[in-house]
Amino acid sequence: MIDTQIRPLSEQTFNLFRDLIYEKTNINMRDSKHILVSNRLRKRIVALGLCGYDEYYNYLTKGENRDKELPHFIDAVSTNETYFFREMNHFGALGELILPELFGFKKQIRIWCAGCSSGEEPYTLRIVVDEYFDRAGTGKAEIIATDISTDMIEKARNGVYGERAIRFVPEEVMKRFFFPVGGGCYQITPELKSGVDFRVHNLLKEDPPENSFDLIFCRNVMIYFDKAIQRRLVDEYFAEVLDPRGYLCIGHSESLTGTSQRFRYLRGIKAPIYKLE
Ligand SMILES: C[S@@+](CC[C@H](N)C(=O)[O-])C[C@H]1O[C@@H](n2cnc3c(N)ncnc32)[C@H](O)[C@@H]1O
């Protein structure tokens, strides 16, 4: 099917997709997301050679391929924007405050990067943690990174990034952890790659990947969920697996004020970092 022959996404079919997106991911697609959803789904329709949105909806919900198509649908509708050293203040606080404190009473820590997209965030965590170990001369950290999108986890495991993703990577970090692979792209070193354990995982439908963490990064993920889901996620899910002395980091445009009853905001750090009450 040629792209231009596809009829625009009707309001009625948009509502069907919106309900399906909410059912599968709890992501709230407001009316203003109509064009975004139609553009993203059009690519799947063209790739599958289907005639239009209604046919795609049936393919996704009734056809024999529905289980196989669902991950592609989820990939198509999720927003995966990310890059290395995004929201730098968290990483500053990590190296200067959080890691020295945690390693004051532990020899080994476990970190969960939830909603890690294509890997830039957990690899940045690995770099910052390893640099701290170099300075401190000791320490061990396991990093588990999860995302609902199979495409993003595959990209993360592959570890090849373009210029946009690496634009804030300091030069000395580039020299140590990246090598050019042509076409303006860079691959991370095998050492860095082996420092993160990636898993496909839905935060709202599956148990946490492990039962205890010292640090949870969940940045720019909750922004897509409504308040009730955000509260459930932090107070009934993260709080249950976070060590009482651990830390929760969320995105700069997110806040738990008025949402959480179990986490308190840490003042004096220029980043939204929380501890259990
Ligand atoms: C905007 S990206 C944020 C990436 C990274 N945390 C950062 O701040 O740069 C949001 C990510 O959350 C993931 N996501 C959305 N809903 C999810 C869910 N229910 N479970 C796991 N990951 C989810 C998306 O697939 C996407 O990769």
The ligand as a Tripos MOL2 file, in Angstrom:
@<TRIPOS>MOLECULE
LIG
   27    29     1     0     0
SMALL
NO_CHARGES

@<TRIPOS>ATOM
      1 C1         11.3240    9.0410   27.0780 C.3       1 LIG1
      2 S1         12.0480    7.4520   27.3350 S.3       1 LIG1
      3 C2         13.0970    7.8070   28.7200 C.3       1 LIG1
      4 C3         14.4310    7.1210   28.5920 C.3       1 LIG1
      5 C4         15.4160    7.4020   29.7310 C.3       1 LIG1
      6 N1         14.8800    6.9560   30.9970 N.3       1 LIG1
      7 C5         15.7810    8.8570   29.8050 C.2       1 LIG1
      8 O1         15.3190    9.5860   30.6870 O.co2     1 LIG1
      9 O2         16.5540    9.3050   28.9420 O.co2     1 LIG1
     10 C6         10.6980    6.5580   28.0930 C.3       1 LIG1
     11 C7         10.8880    5.0600   28.0210 C.3       1 LIG1
     12 O3          9.9410    4.4270   28.8840 O.3       1 LIG1
     13 C8          9.5450    3.2120   28.2890 C.3       1 LIG1
     14 N2          8.2840    2.7460   28.8830 N.ar      1 LIG1
     15 C9          7.0420    3.2860   28.7370 C.ar      1 LIG1
     16 N3          6.1260    2.5490   29.4060 N.ar      1 LIG1
     17 C10         6.8100    1.5400   29.9980 C.ar      1 LIG1
     18 C11         6.4250    0.4430   30.8190 C.ar      1 LIG1
     19 N4          5.1470    0.2490   31.1750 N.pl3     1 LIG1
     20 N5          7.3800   -0.4100   31.2290 N.ar      1 LIG1
     21 C12         8.6800   -0.2370   30.8780 C.ar      1 LIG1
     22 N6          9.1090    0.7760   30.0960 N.ar      1 LIG1
     23 C13         8.1800    1.6610   29.6620 C.ar      1 LIG1
     24 C14         9.4460    3.5570   26.8110 C.3       1 LIG1
     25 O4          9.5150    2.4010   25.9830 O.3       1 LIG1
     26 C15        10.6440    4.4980   26.6360 C.3       1 LIG1
     27 O5         11.7780    3.8260   26.1620 O.3       1 LIG1
@<TRIPOS>BOND
     1     1     2 1
     2     2     3 1
     3     2    10 1
     4     3     4 1
     5     4     5 1
     6     5     6 1
     7     5     7 1
     8     7     8 2
     9     7     9 1
    10    10    11 1
    11    11    12 1
    12    11    26 1
    13    12    13 1
    14    13    14 1
    15    13    24 1
    16    14    15 ar
    17    14    23 ar
    18    15    16 ar
    19    16    17 ar
    20    17    18 ar
    21    17    23 ar
    22    18    19 1
    23    18    20 ar
    24    20    21 ar
    25    21    22 ar
    26    22    23 ar
    27    24    25 1
    28    24    26 1
    29    26    27 1
@<TRIPOS>SUBSTRUCTURE
     1 LIG1         1 GROUP 0 **** ****
